[in-house]
Amino acid sequence: MRKTLQIANIIALLATLVINYLSNTGIFADSTMATVSAAYQNFFTPDGYAFSIWILIYVGLGAFVIYQSRGLFNAKPCPEEVGQIGWLFVLSCLLNSLWIIAWLYDYTGLSVLIMVGLLTTLVLIVYRTRMELDLVPLRKLALVWWPFAIYLGWVIVALVANVAAFLTKMNWNGFGIAESVWTIIMLAVAGLILIALTWTRNLRESSIAGVWGIVAVAAANWNDMRGIAYAAIAVAAITLVSTGLHGYRSRGRHFEEEAQMMQR
């Protein structure tokens, strides 16, 4: 069963990479990710450079797939993460691909629901692997925990942007509240979620990935909506300070746990 999962994980990631490549060729509905995003431009739409984080995410997921393949073609033991994650990684890849297709074919509302599903699978992966709760070797930290933590942080911000695009498409009037005010509210909510992840699950990498997206919102609004840009910078700064404080506070505890392990 685990070998089946290992092979399925490899195939799922490769298929997702192919869909992502094709999404920028215009083969789907004669659209690209950028053209659809431009059609629903709003104050929460991040600057284009922000999406380069997908390179880091896919490199990380590629490293995870290589790591989880151990024992597939030899007698080495299969990593325990394969059983812990189960089919969730395959499901996340499927949802990633479906989101791209829904977005390109202008099913914006459906794309929101799909991204909620993607976020849910990532949260479950974090929960099942006890991510950032235990003292583990650097290899596991770098090849399993960091890729999914970064992925999770980016998807949180991307989901907010996706919802904003959907509301723009629906010409939502914001209950009479200005769009700029709603944007600042959404920035604050995103920041609070990232800070909560840091202090409840030690997911500092998620916070940093989220800050990357929030700063890109500031960059996109710098020329025309300086108030939103300042708000985004403030949220990003507070989140980074929180992340730094958590890292400093956790450093002592990490050394204590490491010393205890060496004494056993």
Backbone bond lengths (Angstrom), bond angles and torsions (degrees), N, CA, C in turn:
res aa  C-N    CA-C-N  psi(-1)  N-CA   C-N-CA  omega(-1)  CA-C   N-CA-C  phi
1 M - - - 1.467 - - 1.530 111.16 -
2 R 1.347 116.02 -42.27 1.461 118.30 -178.20 1.518 111.75 -67.78
3 K 1.311 116.95 -34.94 1.466 119.12 176.98 1.528 110.35 -64.87
4 T 1.327 115.88 -36.91 1.469 119.87 175.84 1.521 110.53 -60.93
5 L 1.337 116.17 -43.46 1.465 120.74 178.19 1.522 111.51 -63.20
6 Q 1.321 116.47 -42.43 1.461 120.89 179.94 1.527 110.77 -59.51
7 I 1.331 116.13 -46.43 1.469 120.76 179.68 1.523 110.59 -66.11
8 A 1.339 116.20 -42.34 1.473 120.50 179.90 1.521 110.99 -61.88
9 N 1.326 117.40 -38.52 1.468 121.08 179.10 1.531 111.03 -62.90
10 I 1.324 115.67 -41.55 1.472 120.18 178.82 1.518 110.67 -63.16
11 I 1.326 116.07 -49.43 1.470 121.05 -178.23 1.525 110.52 -62.58
12 A 1.330 116.56 -42.49 1.465 120.94 -177.82 1.520 111.47 -60.89
13 L 1.338 116.99 -44.48 1.463 119.38 180.00 1.517 111.24 -67.14
14 L 1.328 117.77 -41.91 1.461 120.53 179.12 1.526 110.81 -61.64
15 A 1.328 117.04 -42.29 1.467 120.84 178.75 1.526 110.77 -63.35
16 T 1.330 116.68 -39.53 1.459 120.65 179.05 1.522 111.52 -65.06
17 L 1.320 116.38 -39.93 1.464 120.51 178.20 1.525 111.24 -63.85
18 V 1.319 116.48 -38.70 1.473 120.89 178.56 1.531 109.62 -64.82
19 I 1.330 117.12 -46.15 1.466 120.93 179.45 1.526 110.48 -61.56
20 N 1.325 116.73 -41.26 1.463 120.11 178.37 1.522 111.66 -63.07
21 Y 1.324 116.62 -40.89 1.462 119.65 177.76 1.523 110.58 -63.72
22 L 1.321 116.51 -46.72 1.461 120.69 -178.00 1.527 112.00 -65.28
23 S 1.327 116.69 -26.26 1.462 120.03 -177.26 1.527 112.47 -64.02
24 N 1.316 116.82 -19.98 1.466 120.13 -179.42 1.523 112.79 -104.14
25 T 1.328 116.64 11.79 1.464 120.78 178.88 1.517 112.64 -101.32
26 G 1.338 117.43 -12.20 1.457 120.83 -177.38 1.508 113.68 86.24
27 I 1.323 117.73 7.33 1.464 120.81 -177.96 1.526 111.93 -70.15
28 F 1.326 116.40 -25.73 1.464 120.70 178.38 1.523 109.78 -97.34
29 A 1.336 116.50 110.39 1.470 122.74 175.08 1.521 112.63 57.45
30 D 1.337 117.32 23.63 1.474 121.53 -178.95 1.525 111.83 54.88
31 S 1.338 115.93 29.62 1.467 120.75 -178.68 1.520 110.11 -124.51
32 T 1.313 114.68 161.45 1.462 120.88 172.43 1.526 107.64 -125.63
33 M 1.320 116.21 168.60 1.457 119.76 179.49 1.525 110.57 -58.14
34 A 1.328 116.56 -39.70 1.459 121.23 -176.74 1.522 112.16 -68.76
35 T 1.350 117.60 -40.47 1.463 119.74 -177.35 1.524 111.36 -67.48
36 V 1.334 117.12 -38.82 1.465 119.83 178.91 1.529 109.48 -68.87
37 S 1.322 116.55 -42.02 1.464 120.17 178.53 1.521 111.14 -60.42
38 A 1.325 116.85 -40.10 1.460 120.92 179.93 1.526 111.65 -65.70
39 A 1.336 116.39 -30.36 1.464 120.07 -178.96 1.524 111.96 -67.96
40 Y 1.327 116.99 -25.20 1.463 121.24 -179.36 1.519 110.81 -120.37
41 Q 1.319 115.31 40.61 1.461 121.58 179.81 1.524 109.92 -57.97
42 N 1.314 116.58 131.76 1.463 121.53 177.49 1.519 108.30 -146.95
43 F 1.314 116.69 179.16 1.464 120.11 -174.87 1.527 113.34 -68.39
44 F 1.342 117.44 -18.14 1.456 119.64 179.76 1.525 111.86 -95.18
45 T 1.315 117.76 -1.91 1.463 120.20 178.17 1.524 108.88 -69.39
46 P 1.336 117.93 119.00 1.467 119.64 -177.72 1.522 111.87 -73.38
47 D 1.299 116.26 159.27 1.459 121.08 175.01 1.533 109.20 -61.25
48 G 1.324 115.43 150.05 1.454 120.50 -173.10 1.512 115.81 -55.83
49 Y 1.336 116.86 -31.55 1.460 119.17 -176.80 1.529 111.97 -62.91
50 A 1.342 116.70 -22.69 1.464 120.42 -175.93 1.525 111.96 -59.55
51 F 1.334 115.99 -31.85 1.465 119.60 -174.75 1.525 112.84 -73.91
52 S 1.322 116.22 -7.02 1.465 118.62 175.23 1.524 111.40 -66.66
53 I 1.326 117.20 -12.92 1.461 119.85 177.96 1.522 111.14 -63.43
54 W 1.349 116.67 -21.20 1.460 119.29 178.00 1.527 111.01 -61.59
55 I 1.322 117.13 -29.06 1.469 119.22 177.19 1.525 109.26 -62.18
56 L 1.332 116.19 -47.05 1.466 120.96 178.75 1.525 110.81 -62.84
57 I 1.331 115.90 -42.23 1.468 119.81 -179.09 1.525 111.04 -62.26
58 Y 1.325 116.48 -45.77 1.465 118.89 -177.10 1.524 111.71 -72.41
59 V 1.319 117.41 -32.54 1.469 119.39 174.05 1.532 109.11 -63.13
60 G 1.336 115.94 -42.98 1.459 120.44 178.51 1.517 112.23 -63.49
61 L 1.331 116.53 -43.31 1.469 119.82 179.12 1.527 110.75 -67.28
62 G 1.324 115.94 -33.87 1.463 119.41 175.55 1.524 110.92 -63.90
63 A 1.336 115.86 -40.43 1.467 120.28 177.55 1.527 110.21 -64.07
64 F 1.335 116.42 -39.37 1.463 119.97 177.43 1.523 111.23 -62.94
65 V 1.318 116.80 -44.04 1.468 120.68 -178.93 1.529 110.77 -62.60
66 I 1.323 116.30 -39.78 1.477 119.66 177.01 1.525 109.87 -65.21
67 Y 1.331 116.44 -43.90 1.469 121.28 -179.87 1.528 110.78 -61.30
68 Q 1.340 116.52 -45.82 1.462 119.56 -176.46 1.528 113.27 -73.00
69 S 1.342 116.66 -7.97 1.470 120.89 179.28 1.523 112.77 -83.40
70 R 1.318 117.16 -4.11 1.459 120.19 -179.41 1.535 110.51 -58.21
71 G 1.326 116.09 132.01 1.458 120.83 -179.52 1.509 113.93 88.95
72 L 1.334 116.28 -4.23 1.460 119.12 -178.63 1.522 111.77 -69.89
73 F 1.340 116.32 -37.00 1.459 120.23 -177.47 1.525 112.88 -119.45
74 N 1.339 116.14 12.41 1.468 119.27 177.75 1.521 108.92 -148.36
75 A 1.310 116.31 -172.04 1.461 120.87 -174.82 1.525 113.68 -89.61
76 K 1.323 118.12 4.93 1.462 120.31 179.67 1.528 110.22 -66.73
77 P 1.321 116.94 149.74 1.468 119.55 -179.11 1.526 112.04 -67.30
78 C 1.309 115.93 142.65 1.459 121.38 177.63 1.529 109.28 -71.27
79 P 1.327 119.11 135.89 1.473 120.64 178.82 1.527 111.34 -57.56
80 E 1.310 116.79 140.79 1.456 120.82 -177.72 1.529 112.44 -64.27
81 E 1.337 116.04 -23.37 1.469 119.49 -179.49 1.519 112.58 -62.96
82 V 1.325 117.24 -26.22 1.467 120.25 179.24 1.525 109.95 -60.64
83 G 1.335 115.74 -46.40 1.462 119.61 178.73 1.517 112.24 -71.86
84 Q 1.330 117.20 -36.33 1.460 120.50 -179.47 1.528 111.66 -64.40
85 I 1.312 115.72 -43.86 1.467 120.56 -177.47 1.524 111.53 -78.28
86 G 1.323 116.37 -32.68 1.461 119.90 179.93 1.523 111.93 59.87
87 W 1.321 115.60 -131.66 1.470 120.84 -177.45 1.526 112.69 -91.09
88 L 1.331 116.84 5.67 1.462 119.17 -176.19 1.516 112.70 -64.50
89 F 1.333 117.24 -36.54 1.467 118.41 179.52 1.522 110.65 -66.57
90 V 1.321 116.85 -42.24 1.464 120.45 177.23 1.526 109.51 -60.53
91 L 1.328 116.69 -42.73 1.461 120.95 179.13 1.523 110.98 -63.18
92 S 1.330 116.84 -40.19 1.468 119.78 179.47 1.528 110.96 -63.32
93 C 1.324 116.54 -38.62 1.470 120.38 178.43 1.531 110.61 -66.78
94 L 1.330 115.70 -40.57 1.469 120.03 178.30 1.527 110.41 -62.68
95 L 1.327 116.62 -45.06 1.466 120.67 -179.92 1.522 111.19 -65.72
96 N 1.328 116.69 -37.68 1.462 120.90 176.32 1.529 110.19 -58.00
97 S 1.326 115.95 -47.78 1.463 120.78 -178.44 1.530 111.30 -66.82
98 L 1.332 116.35 -41.79 1.465 120.25 179.51 1.521 111.04 -64.80
99 W 1.333 116.26 -35.78 1.464 119.22 177.83 1.525 110.58 -62.12
100 I 1.315 116.41 -43.82 1.461 120.62 -179.97 1.525 110.60 -58.97
101 I 1.328 116.65 -46.37 1.465 121.09 -178.32 1.527 110.57 -65.89
102 A 1.342 117.09 -44.04 1.463 120.28 178.55 1.525 111.15 -61.33
103 W 1.322 116.57 -41.25 1.462 121.27 -179.85 1.528 110.87 -64.81
104 L 1.325 116.83 -45.69 1.457 120.64 -176.98 1.522 112.50 -68.80
105 Y 1.334 116.74 -30.36 1.460 119.93 178.18 1.524 111.98 -91.45
106 D 1.329 115.86 12.41 1.462 123.03 172.14 1.532 113.76 68.53
107 Y 1.330 116.86 25.54 1.462 120.60 172.48 1.536 107.01 -90.75
108 T 1.328 114.73 70.92 1.463 119.84 -170.45 1.522 112.52 -65.56
109 G 1.335 116.62 -41.62 1.460 119.76 178.66 1.524 111.16 -63.25
110 L 1.316 116.73 -42.34 1.462 120.84 177.56 1.519 110.65 -63.61
111 S 1.332 116.31 -36.90 1.464 119.29 179.99 1.528 111.48 -63.32
112 V 1.336 116.91 -33.06 1.461 120.55 176.53 1.527 110.29 -63.65
113 L 1.340 115.93 -46.04 1.465 120.41 -179.48 1.527 110.86 -63.41
114 I 1.321 116.41 -39.68 1.466 120.14 179.20 1.525 110.52 -64.85
115 M 1.337 116.08 -40.64 1.466 118.48 179.98 1.524 111.13 -68.60
116 V 1.311 117.82 -32.67 1.466 120.54 173.56 1.527 109.51 -60.82
117 G 1.342 115.64 -41.79 1.460 119.91 176.78 1.518 111.91 -63.03
118 L 1.337 116.55 -41.30 1.462 120.91 178.28 1.524 110.60 -62.60
119 L 1.319 116.39 -44.79 1.465 120.52 178.52 1.522 110.56 -60.55
120 T 1.323 116.16 -40.42 1.465 120.69 179.61 1.522 111.61 -62.50
121 T 1.334 116.95 -42.79 1.475 119.47 179.78 1.526 110.93 -64.38
122 L 1.324 117.35 -37.95 1.470 120.45 179.10 1.523 110.93 -67.44
123 V 1.323 116.92 -39.59 1.463 120.45 177.06 1.527 110.05 -62.68
124 L 1.324 117.15 -40.80 1.463 121.03 179.06 1.527 111.43 -65.93
125 I 1.337 116.34 -37.03 1.466 119.86 176.74 1.528 109.84 -63.77
126 V 1.322 116.66 -43.18 1.465 121.06 176.93 1.531 109.92 -59.22
127 Y 1.313 116.32 -44.94 1.467 121.06 -177.83 1.531 111.27 -66.46
128 R 1.318 117.29 -45.76 1.463 120.61 -175.23 1.527 112.99 -68.74
129 T 1.311 116.73 -31.07 1.472 119.80 -178.44 1.523 112.19 -91.87
130 R 1.324 117.57 1.86 1.470 121.93 -176.20 1.529 110.42 52.18
131 M 1.294 114.25 42.86 1.454 120.99 -173.99 1.518 112.18 -57.94
132 E 1.321 115.61 130.34 1.466 125.53 177.26 1.529 113.67 63.91
133 L 1.334 117.67 17.81 1.458 120.27 177.86 1.527 112.54 -104.45
134 D 1.314 117.01 -21.97 1.458 121.64 -176.12 1.527 110.87 -116.77
135 L 1.312 115.33 161.04 1.462 121.41 174.54 1.523 107.48 -85.39
136 V 1.338 117.19 117.38 1.462 121.14 -174.85 1.529 109.69 -130.50
137 P 1.338 117.40 163.67 1.467 120.49 176.36 1.523 111.74 -62.48
138 L 1.328 115.84 153.33 1.458 121.10 -179.54 1.526 111.59 -57.03
139 R 1.328 117.50 -35.35 1.464 120.70 -178.92 1.527 111.34 -59.28
140 K 1.322 116.37 -45.32 1.461 119.93 179.02 1.525 110.56 -68.28
141 L 1.309 115.54 -38.22 1.463 120.88 178.94 1.526 110.77 -59.05
142 A 1.337 115.56 -47.50 1.462 120.96 -174.89 1.519 113.45 -78.85
143 L 1.322 117.61 -32.57 1.465 120.80 -172.53 1.523 114.52 -99.60
144 V 1.322 117.08 -12.89 1.470 119.55 179.46 1.525 110.79 -123.21
145 W 1.330 116.25 -57.03 1.461 118.55 -173.26 1.513 113.33 -69.76
146 W 1.327 117.91 -49.98 1.465 119.33 -176.63 1.524 113.82 -61.31
147 P 1.343 120.21 -45.03 1.470 118.70 179.85 1.521 113.20 -57.10
148 F 1.333 116.83 -44.59 1.465 118.89 -178.01 1.526 112.05 -75.11
149 A 1.322 117.72 -32.41 1.464 120.60 177.80 1.531 110.64 -65.54
150 I 1.324 117.08 -44.03 1.464 121.22 177.89 1.524 110.51 -64.47
151 Y 1.322 115.59 -43.31 1.469 121.96 178.09 1.530 109.71 -57.32
152 L 1.328 116.51 -47.77 1.460 121.35 -178.92 1.522 111.57 -60.77
153 G 1.334 116.99 -46.47 1.460 120.44 -178.86 1.513 112.75 -60.26
154 W 1.341 116.10 -41.66 1.455 119.68 179.39 1.528 111.52 -67.94
155 V 1.330 117.52 -41.55 1.467 120.72 -177.73 1.525 111.20 -64.93
156 I 1.327 117.61 -32.81 1.464 119.65 176.77 1.521 110.86 -59.31
157 V 1.340 116.86 -48.78 1.462 120.70 179.02 1.528 110.90 -68.99
158 A 1.330 116.64 -39.33 1.462 120.54 -179.95 1.527 111.50 -63.40
159 L 1.334 116.78 -35.55 1.467 120.08 178.36 1.525 110.65 -64.69
160 V 1.324 116.94 -42.01 1.469 119.80 177.49 1.526 110.03 -61.53
161 A 1.337 116.51 -42.82 1.467 120.70 178.25 1.528 110.79 -63.99
162 N 1.326 116.50 -37.32 1.464 121.49 179.52 1.533 110.73 -65.08
163 V 1.328 115.50 -43.05 1.466 120.04 177.59 1.528 110.42 -63.44
164 A 1.331 116.19 -41.32 1.467 120.36 178.62 1.521 111.01 -61.71
165 A 1.339 117.49 -39.55 1.457 121.23 178.07 1.523 110.77 -64.96
166 F 1.328 116.71 -41.69 1.466 120.93 178.76 1.525 110.83 -62.49
167 L 1.335 117.03 -44.89 1.459 120.61 179.81 1.527 111.22 -65.11
168 T 1.326 116.72 -34.41 1.464 120.57 175.92 1.521 110.28 -64.61
169 K 1.313 116.00 -42.95 1.468 120.79 178.55 1.527 110.88 -61.69
170 M 1.335 116.84 -37.44 1.469 122.00 -178.33 1.534 112.45 -80.84
171 N 1.345 116.11 -1.81 1.478 120.80 -177.41 1.536 111.16 55.08
172 W 1.325 115.98 41.11 1.463 121.68 -179.89 1.517 110.09 -63.15
173 N 1.320 116.31 134.51 1.467 119.76 -175.66 1.527 113.21 -88.30
174 G 1.338 117.58 -1.21 1.461 120.78 175.72 1.509 114.14 67.61
175 F 1.365 117.08 26.22 1.467 121.37 -178.24 1.526 111.19 55.38
176 G 1.332 115.21 31.31 1.453 119.61 178.97 1.514 114.75 84.10
177 I 1.326 116.90 -3.00 1.467 121.03 178.38 1.526 108.66 -88.94
178 A 1.307 117.20 137.24 1.464 122.05 -176.15 1.524 111.31 -60.09
179 E 1.333 115.06 146.82 1.468 120.41 179.56 1.528 111.39 -59.43
180 S 1.318 116.29 -36.75 1.463 119.61 -179.87 1.525 111.16 -62.65
181 V 1.334 116.26 -38.45 1.465 120.46 179.16 1.526 110.10 -66.79
182 W 1.332 116.62 -43.80 1.464 120.54 177.81 1.535 110.69 -61.14
183 T 1.305 116.35 -37.96 1.467 119.93 179.24 1.520 110.60 -62.51
184 I 1.331 116.71 -43.99 1.468 120.64 178.99 1.528 110.20 -64.48
185 I 1.343 116.51 -39.18 1.466 120.24 177.22 1.528 110.51 -61.39
186 M 1.345 116.61 -45.24 1.462 120.49 -179.85 1.522 111.56 -64.97
187 L 1.330 116.71 -36.73 1.463 120.16 175.90 1.523 110.89 -62.00
188 A 1.336 115.63 -43.64 1.461 120.13 179.79 1.526 111.35 -64.54
189 V 1.330 116.76 -41.50 1.471 120.91 178.94 1.525 110.22 -62.74
190 A 1.335 116.37 -45.34 1.467 120.28 178.71 1.525 110.38 -59.53
191 G 1.326 116.55 -43.66 1.457 120.45 179.33 1.516 111.94 -62.52
192 L 1.337 117.36 -42.44 1.463 121.27 179.46 1.523 111.79 -63.51
193 I 1.331 116.44 -39.01 1.466 120.20 178.19 1.519 110.41 -63.95
194 L 1.322 116.63 -43.71 1.463 120.75 179.72 1.529 111.39 -64.42
195 I 1.314 116.17 -41.49 1.470 119.88 178.08 1.528 110.38 -64.91
196 A 1.329 116.27 -39.99 1.467 120.15 178.45 1.524 110.83 -62.57
197 L 1.332 117.34 -40.76 1.460 120.73 177.75 1.527 111.27 -62.42
198 T 1.324 115.29 -36.53 1.463 119.60 179.59 1.520 111.50 -64.73
199 W 1.314 116.54 -47.07 1.464 120.31 -171.90 1.518 114.17 -87.18
200 T 1.324 117.47 -18.70 1.467 119.44 179.01 1.523 112.67 -99.99
201 R 1.367 116.65 -27.31 1.467 119.09 -176.93 1.525 112.96 -131.06
202 N 1.319 117.50 8.31 1.477 121.78 177.31 1.531 112.72 62.44
203 L 1.319 117.66 24.72 1.469 121.08 -174.84 1.534 110.14 -88.85
204 R 1.302 115.48 67.14 1.465 119.97 179.66 1.524 111.60 -65.58
205 E 1.326 117.17 -33.73 1.473 120.52 178.86 1.530 110.86 -63.11
206 S 1.326 116.73 -35.72 1.470 120.40 177.04 1.519 110.16 -63.66
207 S 1.328 116.11 -42.39 1.463 120.17 179.68 1.521 111.59 -62.68
208 I 1.324 116.42 -42.20 1.465 120.00 -179.26 1.520 110.78 -65.05
209 A 1.340 116.86 -40.64 1.468 120.11 177.67 1.523 110.64 -64.34
210 G 1.338 116.04 -39.80 1.460 119.35 177.76 1.515 112.09 -65.30
211 V 1.325 116.69 -39.95 1.465 120.99 177.86 1.522 110.58 -60.59
212 W 1.331 117.01 -38.08 1.469 121.14 176.56 1.526 110.10 -53.72
213 G 1.336 116.65 -45.73 1.459 120.32 179.72 1.516 112.73 -69.20
214 I 1.320 117.17 -39.17 1.467 121.13 -178.79 1.525 110.84 -66.34
215 V 1.324 117.00 -41.12 1.467 120.35 177.09 1.533 109.99 -62.77
216 A 1.329 116.32 -35.43 1.467 120.03 178.08 1.526 111.28 -66.31
217 V 1.328 117.61 -29.91 1.469 121.04 174.07 1.529 109.03 -66.24
218 A 1.325 116.32 -40.82 1.470 120.09 176.88 1.522 110.81 -61.49
219 A 1.327 116.57 -43.58 1.469 120.89 -179.38 1.522 111.29 -62.80
220 A 1.347 116.16 -38.57 1.467 119.89 -178.15 1.524 111.94 -68.53
221 N 1.323 117.30 -26.99 1.470 121.07 -176.12 1.531 113.66 -104.91
222 W 1.329 116.95 4.68 1.457 120.12 -170.75 1.524 113.11 -61.28
223 N 1.307 117.91 -38.74 1.468 120.59 -175.07 1.516 113.65 -81.83
224 D 1.342 116.59 -35.13 1.468 119.42 -171.31 1.524 114.44 -107.50
225 M 1.338 117.14 -32.18 1.465 121.03 -176.79 1.522 108.85 -129.42
226 R 1.322 115.50 73.63 1.459 120.23 -173.90 1.536 111.76 -62.09
227 G 1.342 117.35 -31.22 1.459 120.21 179.19 1.524 112.04 -61.69
228 I 1.334 116.41 -44.07 1.460 120.78 177.68 1.524 109.84 -65.78
229 A 1.325 115.98 -40.21 1.464 119.94 179.44 1.525 110.89 -60.48
230 Y 1.343 116.58 -44.40 1.460 120.04 178.95 1.529 110.87 -64.08
231 A 1.341 115.90 -39.76 1.471 119.64 179.41 1.528 110.47 -63.57
232 A 1.331 116.54 -42.06 1.470 120.67 179.20 1.526 110.68 -63.71
233 I 1.320 116.53 -41.84 1.466 120.34 179.11 1.533 110.15 -64.26
234 A 1.333 116.30 -39.59 1.463 120.16 178.94 1.525 111.13 -63.39
235 V 1.335 116.28 -45.28 1.470 120.61 178.85 1.526 110.16 -62.48
236 A 1.327 116.05 -44.00 1.468 120.09 179.45 1.523 111.10 -62.21
237 A 1.339 116.34 -42.76 1.467 120.53 -178.71 1.525 111.06 -65.07
238 I 1.331 117.01 -45.02 1.467 120.76 179.80 1.525 110.15 -62.22
239 T 1.338 116.56 -41.96 1.467 120.80 179.71 1.518 110.85 -64.34
240 L 1.330 116.73 -41.82 1.470 119.81 178.71 1.522 111.97 -66.07
241 V 1.331 117.09 -41.19 1.470 120.16 177.99 1.526 109.32 -62.13
242 S 1.321 116.33 -43.78 1.462 120.86 177.75 1.525 110.91 -59.22
243 T 1.334 116.03 -43.03 1.464 121.01 179.62 1.521 110.59 -63.69
244 G 1.334 116.06 -42.93 1.459 120.03 179.49 1.517 112.28 -64.36
245 L 1.337 117.12 -42.53 1.461 121.13 178.56 1.524 110.84 -62.90
246 H 1.322 115.26 -41.27 1.465 119.33 179.03 1.522 110.71 -64.41
247 G 1.338 116.15 -41.62 1.455 120.00 179.30 1.521 111.56 -62.79
248 Y 1.324 116.39 -41.70 1.460 120.71 179.23 1.527 110.89 -66.00
249 R 1.328 115.89 -41.74 1.463 120.84 -179.79 1.530 111.26 -66.84
250 S 1.319 116.30 -35.91 1.465 120.51 -176.81 1.520 112.10 -78.39
251 R 1.330 116.84 -19.68 1.457 119.89 -176.22 1.528 111.67 -61.02
252 G 1.333 116.41 -44.96 1.454 120.22 179.51 1.511 111.93 -63.50
253 R 1.322 116.31 -42.13 1.461 120.26 179.66 1.522 110.88 -64.67
254 H 1.340 116.44 -37.27 1.459 120.68 178.68 1.521 111.12 -61.94
255 F 1.338 116.34 -43.73 1.462 119.68 179.64 1.529 111.16 -65.34
256 E 1.343 116.61 -37.19 1.456 120.14 178.69 1.528 110.95 -64.31
257 E 1.333 116.92 -44.50 1.460 120.86 179.97 1.525 110.63 -64.62
258 E 1.341 116.04 -39.19 1.462 120.02 179.86 1.534 110.55 -65.21
259 A 1.324 117.10 -40.01 1.459 121.25 178.49 1.526 110.86 -64.66
260 Q 1.333 116.06 -39.47 1.467 120.57 179.11 1.519 110.88 -64.30
261 M 1.335 116.74 -39.26 1.469 120.40 179.08 1.517 110.62 -65.52
262 M 1.314 117.42 -38.61 1.461 120.66 -179.02 1.520 111.59 -68.96
263 Q 1.332 117.43 -26.38 1.457 120.86 -179.20 1.522 112.19 -80.35
264 R 1.305 116.67 -16.84 1.469 120.01 -178.10 1.531 111.15 -76.42
